[in-house]
Amino acid sequence: MTKKSETKAPALIAWHVREAKGGKSYWTRIGAAWPHQNGDGHTLQLDLYPLDGRIVLLPPKADETAEGGAA
């Protein structure tokens, strides 16, 4: 029987960024990424798949909330 690995915090947070009129951007957290054990690449888990805008991967911040907010 193998020992279960502990759940680790993600290395990167996936954000959907949508540009609105007037130059305002709306950021919504849509997933996270964890590094592979061998150091080559990351596993990306998306909870939502955006149809427009772009996906930005950023390191998590200590004061980051579970939900995205306006930037």
C-alpha positions in Angstrom: 0.0 0.0 0.0 1.4 3.4 -0.9 1.3 6.4 1.4 -1.0 9.2 0.2 0.8 12.4 -0.4 -0.4 15.5 1.4 -2.4 18.1 -0.5 0.0 20.9 -1.4 -0.9 24.5 -2.1 -0.8 25.3 -5.8 2.3 27.0 -7.3 0.2 29.1 -9.7 -3.4 30.4 -9.7 -5.2 30.6 -13.1 -7.2 33.8 -13.7 -9.6 34.7 -16.5 -9.1 38.3 -17.5 -11.8 40.0 -19.4 -11.4 43.5 -20.8 -14.5 45.7 -20.4 -15.4 49.0 -21.9 -13.6 52.0 -20.5 -10.3 50.1 -20.0 -11.4 48.2 -16.9 -10.3 44.5 -16.5 -12.3 41.9 -14.6 -10.3 39.0 -13.0 -12.0 35.8 -12.0 -10.1 32.9 -10.4 -10.8 29.8 -12.6 -8.2 27.2 -11.5 -4.7 26.4 -10.3 -1.5 24.7 -11.3 0.9 22.4 -9.4 4.5 21.5 -10.4 5.3 17.9 -11.4 7.5 16.0 -8.9 10.3 15.7 -11.5 10.3 19.4 -12.0 9.3 19.3 -15.7 6.1 21.2 -16.2 2.9 21.7 -14.3 -0.6 20.2 -14.0 -3.3 22.7 -14.7 -6.8 22.2 -13.3 -9.4 24.5 -14.6 -12.8 24.8 -12.8 -14.1 27.0 -15.6 -13.2 27.4 -19.2 -13.5 30.9 -20.5 -14.9 31.6 -24.0 -13.3 35.1 -24.3 -10.5 37.1 -22.8 -7.2 35.5 -21.7 -5.9 33.1 -19.0 -3.1 34.5 -16.7 -1.1 32.3 -14.4 0.3 34.0 -11.3 1.8 32.9 -8.0 -0.7 32.9 -5.1 -0.6 35.8 -2.7 -1.0 35.4 1.1 -4.0 37.7 1.3 -5.7 36.3 -1.8 -9.4 35.3 -1.5 -10.9 32.2 -2.8 -13.0 34.1 -5.3 -11.6 36.5 -7.9 -12.2 40.2 -7.9 -11.9 43.2 -10.1 -8.4 44.4 -10.8 
